[in-house]
């Protein structure tokens, strides 16, 4: 199994879940490693593990069709799994793809109230309101502790490649001290980051790349995953009109980001498209975790979320490699060769949005009358920090404008992301792209 940061959080919070009588629920898009993480955590913390996959094993659902008495459930599960010992207080039951069995999800409450057996669930495409609505069943409110898992971030990617985690520690020291990184390490990290942009963080794709180093095979894997997502849309929505709207939004994102002004425009989906027509489709994709929504702010003030403009936003893919696979077949080689200005900066905006999201940083940008635009805005302690991304060594005009007009914009410091090494001048911290994963480590 690849190292996943979420594992540490699960270990730290297990006593809290126990005291709160809550099942552990790991949710996120398909094929990001939820099942592997759940099984690894279970084997590390329990003597006995009963694993149930509701997607592959449809017969098991019948056990949950009767009453949800824990004694009966354990009796019937033990007949289905004769090699599992259901030992009280030492056994965990994993409900994999729990969205496929609404009755199993209902059983979480009696299991947690009983207290003898723990439950871990994984949920794909289940941030979506209304999934399994045809069953009209209640959910175990208050008895689930949710943790989100996405594809691997750049740090996890480095560790998956066998890079010593001492390098990450060294990078953290450099960013905290605002000191340049050793040139050899800096050059190596840039190469790895360009590679990560192309390969992305899907575990299956990383396995393929680490084994064969064949980018054609990587691209085939990525496009296959995207087709599986589209099959999921088809399985969830039997209404062809809504399904078509979802696919139109999903397929339009590369062209939306290719524009100079990357604000999402409904007219780019199809002629005459309106927000009301595609509102549910966009919500479906964002709640499923497949696309990331970055809202414009009407002013730069705290708390940022209070000033977001709901109908002005940009959309990004949750995984940089999947995004690259949607572009032409020569894009990967362009990136690896250092042609960083292709696609009008969209590729770098997408990977930074992906990185910020994986570090639990809400996504906002600032565009004032199309004359001043800051790519991303985030909060660092009590500071509003703009993030400007430059595929080439641009002068970050908008960033300088807000810094030179503190009384109007309330911004003291900013970060500029380029291919250059660390430097700090005129309240602008210049960071190499790959250190976007450590922006929360910055101190001003």
Order of alpha helices (4+ residues) and beta strands (2+ residues): alpha-alpha-beta-alpha-beta-alpha-beta-alpha-beta-beta-alpha-alpha-alpha-alpha-alpha-alpha-alpha-beta-beta-alpha-alpha-alpha-beta-beta-beta-alpha-alpha-beta-beta-beta
